[in-house]
């Protein structure tokens, strides 16, 4: 038996042909690739290559013509047979795409947020492996600071309201990318939410209780805090730790309120305040003209008929008297500014807005600061939860609305202008003293105490330039009256009295600082009726501790027996 072979010396080298049942791979799926030789002949095994150039990556050897793949990329194949090995030409390329899906997620998962809250947007690639991805974001909001990263945090404001979408592109697999995600819409509410408190009944049966429900209906994710006071004149207290239940049972009669909180850092709903000071105008004109007259009145909302003492704060140089009403007229431009007030009951000396049971420290410890300064306000007291609040015009807000709150410290970062009153509030409802903080663009500031100065103590005020040392005389003014002008660079008061209270400013090198109010608080005093007979020439001078000095006698007040002891000088 003879077989005749006739090699085809004119035919070209056979070429492999690669086909795919689909050119797209769903997340977690695979496609089947088929390789054969054209024109058809027998005895071939096949090699599969994956990469942009033939031979750069070997994904399959000696398969029988069908192979399943789960990675995206550019594929080619070729056949081989015989010994020595004979190869076909490479097949044309087939491109396989991975279908991954980008999804925008929110943490916390709130699509409606309130101005000042912090939220994180994240672009998650569903169906992708753990490899690195590059991210691209688009938004219909006015925010142009969107970062091209997997996630970023924003503080909610009105200009960040809108749609956000993202897509991903694999850093190494050029053809592995996602389409744009379905956009997610952020709605930002400028109005601070208010918790609503409801009772199933308002009369408590003997031995029974009433169920109180606290709710913030406009949004989700809230935990709730409940407060109580026996009556309008008593001090508030916490009656329940923060919880997500929103319901408590109470068996004592009194005044109750609640607030909601959520997020990290914590964002609080509007507080329910039993007594609130409000400034009203008579006539009710917020804008008046030259030489017109107007009366400002401090009204205590929800207050009882108790007598109140009043205190005013203004953004100009005028300091209204501590009375309920303050009349302006005839008005001029110097009266322009912001006016706020607070009330203090004469019976219990409990202020309506800023009771002082916690403390607030400021670093650097002064009222005025340059814009290049970073200012820290730290809350101290018996609490683990704090928020720093500030007053701007007639609105109250948290530090986190504009600045950074970390633990118990609020940091006003560099290059931010401020002119506000700040104070601390603990999670249990305690309040600190209030301080005024200003950050200015000016080249000169007055260094003055941020807290009230006690009568009889010493205090130093100085002037500071932003970019150079003071080389000339410094002028110090109290209530626009020059009180010191010499080579001394500080104004030193060795024993402060009530007459030293007022507005201070300084001038040097042709520049003038803004003015700041220095408050003086009185030391505890005793009303003397008849203690001893002394000469009519005795002079009373305050000293430190519990001593009062006369030219012919010492008076020592015993704080334990509440008696005045007299030592006659001999």
C-alpha positions in Angstrom: 0.0 0.0 0.0 1.4 3.3 -1.0 0.4 6.8 0.1 1.3 9.7 -2.1 2.2 13.1 -0.4 2.1 16.2 -2.5 3.3 19.3 -0.4 1.5 22.5 -1.5 4.6 24.7 -2.0 2.5 27.7 -3.2 -0.1 27.9 -0.3 0.5 30.4 2.5 0.8 29.3 6.2 -2.6 28.4 7.7 -4.1 31.0 10.0 -5.9 30.5 13.3 -9.4 31.9 13.7 -10.7 33.0 17.2 -14.4 33.4 18.0 -16.3 34.4 21.1 -19.9 33.5 22.1 -20.1 37.0 23.6 -17.7 40.0 23.8 -19.0 41.2 27.2 -18.6 39.4 30.5 -21.2 40.1 33.2 -20.0 40.6 36.8 -18.9 37.2 38.0 -19.5 35.5 34.7 -17.4 34.1 31.8 -17.4 33.7 28.0 -16.3 30.8 25.8 -13.6 31.3 23.1 -13.2 28.9 20.2 -10.0 28.6 18.1 -9.6 26.6 14.9 -7.5 26.6 11.7 -8.6 28.0 8.4 -8.5 26.2 6.0 -9.7 23.3 8.2 -7.3 20.4 8.9 -6.7 18.0 11.7 -4.2 17.3 14.4 -4.0 20.8 15.9 -3.7 21.9 19.5 -4.1 25.6 20.4 -2.4 28.3 22.5 -4.4 31.3 23.8 -2.7 34.7 24.3 -4.1 37.7 26.3 -2.6 41.1 25.9 -2.2 44.0 23.5 0.6 42.3 21.5 0.9 38.6 20.4 2.9 36.5 22.9 2.9 39.0 25.7 0.8 36.7 28.0 0.1 33.0 27.8 -3.3 32.2 29.3 -3.9 28.8 27.8 -1.7 26.0 26.3 -2.6 22.9 24.3 -6.4 23.3 24.7 -8.6 21.5 22.2 -10.1 24.5 20.6 -12.6 25.7 23.3 -11.8 27.5 26.5 -13.7 29.6 29.1 -12.3 33.0 30.2 -13.5 35.4 32.9 -11.1 38.3 32.4 -11.4 41.2 30.1 -8.8 42.1 27.5 -7.5 41.5 23.9 -7.2 37.8 23.0 -5.5 36.0 20.1 -4.7 32.3 19.4 -2.7 30.1 17.1 -2.4 26.4 16.4 0.5 24.0 16.6 1.2 20.4 15.6 4.0 18.0 14.7 7.6 17.5 15.8 9.4 19.8 15.2 6.5 22.0 16.0 4.7 23.8 13.2 2.7 27.0 14.0 -0.1 28.7 12.3 -0.3 32.4 12.0 -1.9 34.4 14.9 -5.6 34.9 14.7 -7.1 38.3 14.5 -7.8 39.8 17.9 -11.0 39.5 19.9 -11.7 42.1 22.6 -13.6 41.0 25.7 -15.1 43.7 28.0 -15.9 43.2 31.7 -19.3 44.7 32.6 -18.8 46.3 36.0 -21.3 48.7 37.6 -20.5 51.8 39.5 -22.8 52.7 42.4 -22.8 55.9 44.5 -23.3 55.2 48.2 -23.7 57.6 51.2 -22.3 57.2 54.7 -24.4 57.8 56.6 -27.2 56.8 54.2 -29.2 60.1 54.2 -30.3 61.6 50.9 -31.8 64.6 52.8 -29.2 66.3 55.0 -29.1 69.6 56.9 -26.7 72.5 56.5 -23.6 71.8 58.5 -23.9 68.0 58.6 -21.0 66.0 57.3 -21.5 63.1 54.8 -19.2 60.8 52.8 -19.9 59.9 49.2 -18.3 56.7 47.9 -18.0 55.1 44.4 -18.3 51.3 44.7 -17.5 49.1 41.8 -19.9 46.1 41.8 -18.5 43.0 40.0 -14.9 44.3 40.1 -12.0 42.5 41.7 -9.9 44.0 44.5 -7.6 45.7 42.0 -7.0 49.4 41.9 -9.4 51.6 40.1 -9.4 55.2 39.0 -12.5 57.2 39.6 -14.3 60.1 38.0 -17.2 62.1 39.4 -19.7 64.5 38.0 -22.2 66.7 39.8 -25.0 69.1 38.9 -24.3 71.1 42.1 -22.3 74.3 42.3 -19.5 72.4 44.1 -16.3 72.4 42.0 -14.2 70.8 44.7 -15.3 67.2 44.0 -12.3 65.0 44.3 -11.5 62.3 41.7 -11.1 59.6 44.3 -13.0 56.6 45.6 -14.6 58.6 48.4 -14.7 62.1 49.8 -16.4 63.9 52.7 -18.5 67.1 52.3 -20.0 69.5 54.8 -23.6 70.2 53.6 -24.4 73.6 52.2 -26.9 74.8 49.7 -24.3 75.0 46.9 -23.6 71.2 47.3 -27.3 70.3 46.6 -27.7 68.4 43.4 -27.0 65.1 41.6 -23.8 63.1 42.0 -22.6 60.2 39.8 -19.3 58.4 39.2 -17.6 55.8 37.0 -14.5 53.7 37.4 -11.6 52.7 35.1 -9.2 49.9 35.9 -5.6 51.2 36.4 -4.0 48.2 34.6 -6.8 46.7 32.5 -7.4 49.5 30.0 -10.6 47.9 28.6 -12.1 47.3 32.1 -14.2 50.4 32.8 -17.8 51.1 34.0 -20.5 53.3 32.6 -21.7 56.2 34.6 -23.6 55.2 37.7 -27.2 56.1 38.4 -27.0 59.5 39.9 -28.0 60.0 43.5 -29.6 63.3 44.6 -28.6 65.2 47.7 -31.1 67.6 49.2 -29.7 70.1 51.6 -32.1 71.8 54.1 -30.9 75.3 55.2 -33.4 75.2 58.1 -32.2 73.4 61.2 -34.6 70.6 62.0 -36.6 70.6 65.2 -37.6 67.6 67.3 -41.3 67.2 68.1 -42.3 66.0 71.5 -45.7 64.3 72.0 -47.3 62.8 75.1 -50.0 60.1 74.9 -51.8 62.0 77.8 -50.8 65.1 79.8 -52.2 64.0 83.1 -50.3 61.4 85.1 -52.5 58.9 87.0 -51.6 58.1 90.7 -48.8 55.6 90.6 -48.8 55.6 86.8 -46.8 57.2 84.0 -47.0 59.0 80.7 -45.2 58.0 77.5 -43.3 60.7 75.8 -42.3 60.3 72.1 -39.6 62.4 70.5 -39.4 62.5 66.7 -37.7 64.3 63.8 -40.2 63.6 61.0 -38.3 65.4 58.2 -35.4 62.9 58.1 -34.0 59.6 59.5 -31.1 58.3 61.5 -31.7 60.3 64.7 -31.0 59.4 68.3 -32.8 61.3 71.0 -32.1 63.1 74.3 -34.7 64.1 76.9 -34.5 67.0 79.4 -36.7 68.0 82.3 -37.2 70.8 84.8 -39.7 70.9 87.6 -41.0 74.3 86.6 -39.8 77.3 84.6 -37.7 78.7 87.4 -35.7 75.5 88.2 -32.5 74.4 86.5 -32.8 71.9 83.6 -31.5 68.3 84.0 -31.0 65.3 81.8 -33.5 62.4 82.4 -32.5 59.9 79.8 -29.3 59.0 77.9 -29.2 59.4 74.2 -31.1 56.5 72.5 -32.6 55.6 69.2 -35.9 54.5 70.7 -37.4 58.0 70.9 -39.7 57.0 73.7 -39.6 57.2 77.5 -42.0 56.8 80.4 -42.2 59.6 83.0 -43.9 59.7 86.3 -43.1 63.2 87.6 -45.0 66.3 86.6 -43.0 69.2 85.1 -41.7 70.6 81.8 -40.1 68.2 79.3 -38.3 68.7 76.1 -36.1 66.7 73.7 -33.7 67.1 70.9 -32.3 64.8 68.2 -28.7 64.1 67.3 -27.0 62.1 64.5 -23.7 61.7 62.7 -20.1 61.9 63.6 -19.3 64.6 64.5 -22.6 64.9 66.2 -25.2 67.2 64.6 -28.0 68.5 66.8 -31.6 69.5 66.1 -32.9 72.8 67.3 -33.2 72.9 71.1 -36.5 73.5 72.8 -35.8 76.3 75.2 -38.3 77.2 78.0 -37.2 80.8 78.2 -35.7 82.7 75.3 -34.7 86.3 74.9 -35.8 88.1 71.8 -35.0 91.6 70.6 -38.0 93.5 69.2 -38.1 96.9 67.5 -40.7 99.6 68.1 -41.6 100.7 65.5 -40.7 97.4 63.8 -38.2 98.9 61.3 -34.9 97.1 60.7 -33.6 100.0 58.7 -34.0 103.6 59.9 -32.9 106.9 58.5 -30.7 109.7 59.8 -32.2 111.4 62.9 -35.1 109.0 63.3 -35.8 107.4 66.6 -36.4 103.7 67.5 -36.7 101.6 70.7 -35.2 98.2 71.2 -36.9 95.9 73.7 -35.6 92.7 75.2 -38.6 90.3 75.6 -38.4 87.0 77.5 -40.5 84.5 75.6 -42.3 81.9 77.7 -41.1 83.6 80.8 -43.3 84.1 83.9 -43.9 87.3 85.8 -40.6 87.2 87.7 -38.4 90.3 87.6 -35.5 90.1 85.2 -32.2 91.8 84.8 -31.1 92.5 81.2 -27.8 92.6 79.4 -27.2 93.9 75.9 -24.5 93.1 73.3 -23.8 95.2 70.2 -21.4 95.0 67.3 -20.7 98.8 67.5 -19.2 101.0 70.3 -22.4 101.6 72.1 -23.2 99.7 75.3 -26.9 99.9 76.2 -27.8 100.1 79.9 -28.9 97.0 81.7 -32.5 97.7 81.2 -35.4 96.1 79.2 -35.6 98.9 76.7 -33.0 100.9 74.9 -34.0 104.0 72.9 -32.0 105.3 70.0 -32.6 108.8 68.7 -31.8 110.9 66.9 -30.0 108.1 65.0 -26.8 108.4 63.0 -24.5 105.9 61.2 -22.6 105.1 64.4 -25.7 103.3 65.7 -25.6 100.7 62.8 -24.9 97.1 63.9 -26.2 94.0 65.5 -28.1 94.1 68.8 -28.7 91.1 71.0 -29.8 90.6 74.7 -30.1 88.1 77.4 -32.1 88.0 80.7 -31.2 86.9 84.2 -33.8 86.3 86.8 -33.2 88.4 89.9 -34.6 85.6 92.1 -32.2 82.8 91.1 -29.6 84.6 88.9 -30.2 82.0 86.2 -29.5 83.5 82.7 -31.9 82.7 79.9 -29.2 81.8 77.4 -25.8 81.1 78.8 -25.7 79.5 82.3 -22.1 78.9 83.5 -21.6 75.4 84.9 -19.0 74.3 82.4 -15.9 76.2 81.2 -14.5 77.3 77.9 -10.8 78.0 77.3 -9.4 79.8 74.3 -5.9 79.4 72.8 -4.3 81.9 72.1 -6.0 83.5 75.1 -7.2 86.8 73.7 -10.3 88.3 72.0 -8.7 89.5 68.7 -6.8 87.3 66.3 -5.2 87.6 62.9 -6.7 85.6 60.0 -3.5 83.7 59.9 -4.0 82.4 63.4 -5.5 79.0 64.2 -7.8 79.4 67.3 -8.8 76.5 69.6 -11.8 76.6 71.9 -11.8 73.7 74.4 -14.8 72.7 76.6 -14.0 71.4 80.1 -16.3 69.9 82.7 -17.9 66.7 83.8 -19.1 65.4 80.4 -17.8 63.3 77.6 -20.0 64.9 74.9 -19.6 68.6 74.0 -20.6 71.0 71.3 -19.4 74.5 70.8 -22.1 76.9 69.8 -21.9 80.4 68.4 -24.3 83.3 67.9 -24.5 85.1 64.6 -27.1 87.8 64.3 -30.2 86.2 65.7 -29.2 82.6 64.8 -27.5 79.9 66.9 -25.3 77.3 65.2 -22.7 74.6 66.0 -19.0 74.9 65.5 -19.1 72.1 63.0 -21.3 74.2 60.7 -18.2 76.3 59.7 -15.2 75.0 61.5 -13.8 71.7 62.8 -15.0 70.0 66.0 -12.7 67.2 67.3 -13.8 65.7 70.7 -14.3 68.7 73.0 -12.3 71.2 71.0 -13.5 73.5 68.2 -10.7 74.7 65.9 -11.2 77.9 63.8 -8.7 77.2 61.0 -6.4 79.8 59.4 -7.7 82.4 57.0 -11.3 82.4 58.2 -13.0 85.6 59.3 -15.0 85.5 62.5 -16.8 87.9 64.8 -19.0 85.8 67.1 -19.9 84.9 70.6 -19.0 81.2 71.5 -19.9 78.9 74.4 -19.9 75.2 75.3 -22.9 73.0 75.8 -22.5 69.5 77.3 -24.5 66.4 76.4 -26.3 66.7 79.8 -27.4 70.3 79.1 -24.7 72.2 81.0 -23.4 75.5 79.6 -20.2 77.4 79.9 -19.4 81.1 80.1 -19.6 82.9 76.7 -16.6 84.5 75.0 -16.3 86.9 72.0 -13.8 85.9 69.3 -12.8 88.0 66.3 -10.5 87.1 63.4 -9.5 90.1 61.3 -7.7 91.0 58.1 -6.1 94.0 59.8 -2.3 94.3 60.3 -2.7 95.2 64.0 -4.7 93.7 66.9 -5.2 94.4 70.6 -4.2 91.7 73.0 -6.8 91.7 75.8 -8.3 89.1 78.1 -11.0 87.0 76.7 -12.7 86.3 80.1 -13.9 88.9 82.6 -11.2 90.2 85.0 -11.9 90.0 88.7 -11.8 93.2 90.7 -8.5 93.7 92.5 -6.5 91.5 90.2 -3.9 92.7 87.7 -4.2 92.7 83.9 -2.0 93.7 81.0 -3.1 94.8 77.5 -0.7 95.1 74.6 -0.6 95.8 70.8 0.6 93.3 68.2 1.5 93.7 64.6 1.1 90.9 62.0 4.5 91.0 60.3 6.9 93.1 62.4 7.8 94.2 65.9 6.6 97.4 67.5 9.3 100.0 67.5 7.4 103.2 68.2 5.2 104.5 71.1 1.9 102.7 71.7 -1.3 104.7 72.3 -3.9 103.0 74.5 -7.5 104.2 74.5 -10.4 103.4 76.8 -13.9 104.3 75.4 -12.1 106.4 72.8 -10.2 108.4 75.4 -6.4 108.4 75.3 -5.1 106.9 78.6 -1.5 106.1 77.9 1.1 107.3 75.4 4.8 106.6 76.1 7.5 104.1 75.3 5.9 101.3 77.2 4.4 98.6 75.0 1.9 97.4 77.5 -0.9 98.9 79.5 -0.6 97.5 83.0 -3.4 97.8 85.6 -2.2 96.5 89.0 -5.6 96.4 90.7 -8.6 96.4 88.4 -11.7 98.2 89.5 -15.2 98.5 87.9 -14.1 101.9 86.4 -11.6 100.0 84.2 -14.4 98.2 82.4 -15.0 99.4 78.8 -13.9 99.4 75.2 -10.1 99.4 74.6 -8.0 99.8 71.5 -4.4 100.7 70.6 -2.5 102.6 68.0 1.1 102.3 66.8 3.2 102.9 63.7 0.2 104.8 62.2 -2.1 101.8 62.6 -5.1 101.4 64.8 -6.6 98.2 66.2 -10.3 97.4 66.5 -11.7 97.9 69.9 -12.7 95.1 72.3 -14.7 95.1 75.5 -13.0 94.3 78.8 -15.4 93.1 81.4 -14.8 93.4 85.2 -16.5 91.2 87.6 -17.0 92.1 91.3 -15.5 90.1 94.2 -17.8 88.8 96.9 -18.6 91.6 99.2 -20.2 92.1 102.7 -22.6 94.8 103.7 -21.2 96.3 107.0 -23.7 97.7 109.5 -21.8 98.4 112.7 -18.5 96.7 113.4 -16.2 99.2 115.1 -15.5 102.8 115.7 -12.7 104.2 113.5 -11.4 107.6 112.7 -13.2 109.5 110.0 -10.0 109.5 108.0 -9.8 105.8 107.4 -9.4 104.8 103.8 -10.7 101.6 102.4 -8.5 99.7 100.0 -9.1 96.2 98.6 -6.3 93.7 99.1 -5.9 90.0 98.1 -7.7 87.1 99.8 -10.2 88.1 102.5 -8.5 91.2 103.8 -9.7 94.8 103.8 -7.2 97.5 105.0 -8.0 100.6 107.0 -5.4 103.1 108.0 -6.1 102.3 111.6 -7.7 98.9 111.5 -7.7 95.5 109.8 -11.1 93.9 108.9 -11.0 90.1 108.3 -14.1 88.4 106.9 -14.6 84.8 108.2 -16.3 82.9 105.3 -17.4 80.0 107.6 -19.1 82.0 110.4 -20.1 85.0 108.2 -18.7 87.4 110.7 -16.4 90.4 110.3 -13.5 90.4 112.7 -11.8 93.7 113.7 -8.2 94.2 114.6 -7.4 97.7 115.7 -4.0 98.9 114.8 -1.9 100.2 117.8 
